[in-house]
């Protein structure tokens, strides 16, 4: 296993060929984990970490400076039992908020490596706990991983954060960091807190990028499926503005447009801080994705590669946003990736 907190050896972007395409026991285990990273300011994509100085409180540098906490992982009701794993409702604490989710715990003798799953966008008004990545939750637990799927703040039974949307949903990054810290220091015998990976899809893929630059070394490896753009203004223009989302006006009233306040928008893009990433990263994106353009992943991979990071981009031939016919094959690649870095 890679020593925690050290940089991985640099590797080029690998344009992989995919399908012929190139190109409850009710118990609680209170514990408290913290992680602190410090940086500030903004620089161009792939440049060195910013130097100390004033920062916008809504920015990735602000999250880098924060002492993040994650603790009190609690297993609640048993939601399902299979021959391979038990599924629990869970809660944990992340930076002062209670976050709900589900956790699949494999049968057998642990400790097992753990994965935090970050789901894509689902309207919080209709979202139910654990929704978003059910196939992945099941398969990875059957392969011997403890799977913690976070609901995020404002979802299911999690605490509310009324400013999260106006603040570009950066709170989801805090929730993912808190999940890892809660797993790492849970004290539960079935969880190996020294082997933790991160797996996000769509919006959750964007959360993966932000988490890697805010808390380098916290995870051992990360995977992003069909991720959104690493530039938040592109996501707003692509998803929210065409639908007339009133939050867009609130965001621009609060933070300015990219033309009015370019420093703010640089400060919320993980590409600006690509040099901070230490974990190996696998990005998988369907060539026929009409929801999140594949060009977004090509740009992110290129920026991370230019910064000397261990990144692999797999272009999945003919697949759309949700990964249908080739999902099993792509999960094979995902499991092989986690096997290399977490086993």
Order of alpha helices (4+ residues) and beta strands (2+ residues): beta-beta-alpha-beta-beta-beta-beta-alpha-beta-alpha-beta-alpha-beta-alpha-alpha-alpha-beta-alpha-beta-alpha
